[in-house]
Amino acid sequence: MKPSEFQKRNEKLIEEMSNDEQLEELTKSWFKRASSYEYDYHFRWLGRPIIQYPQDIIAMQEIIWDIKPDLIIETGVARGGSTVFYASMMELLDNSGEVIGIEIDLRDHNKKALENHPLRNRFQVIEG
């Protein structure tokens, strides 16, 4: 597919931004400071805590939307936000794709919340 003028403009700006040393230093400083507040723990996806930076969630959405996978395997379910995120993407893709989450220590309250989640038929969590 031929890139639009909008896409070309964005690609040019992204390239310029990736070479901006001041922005890189500012980003490192912000990341270090935000991490001290556990910033990546401050978000939820469809009711479940998702331990991700918003920018990473957007990036994963773009990848999943473009690739349209039949299977997503997540290692480390924690509270289940990412698992629910992947399940919601499969739902939006309207395919029969599977989401499998693997967790060695799924806490009971997280397990119950995931078992009762509206998208529970879109994912499977394996413990062990």
Salt bridges, closest charged atoms under 4 A:
GLU5 OE2 - LYS8 NZ 3.47
GLU16 OE2 - LYS12 NZ 2.62
GLU24 OE2 - LYS28 NZ 3.33
GLU25 OE2 - LYS28 NZ 3.97
GLU91 OE1 - ARG122 NE 2.77
ASP105 OD2 - ARG107 NE 3.41
GLU127 OE2 - LYS111 NZ 3.10
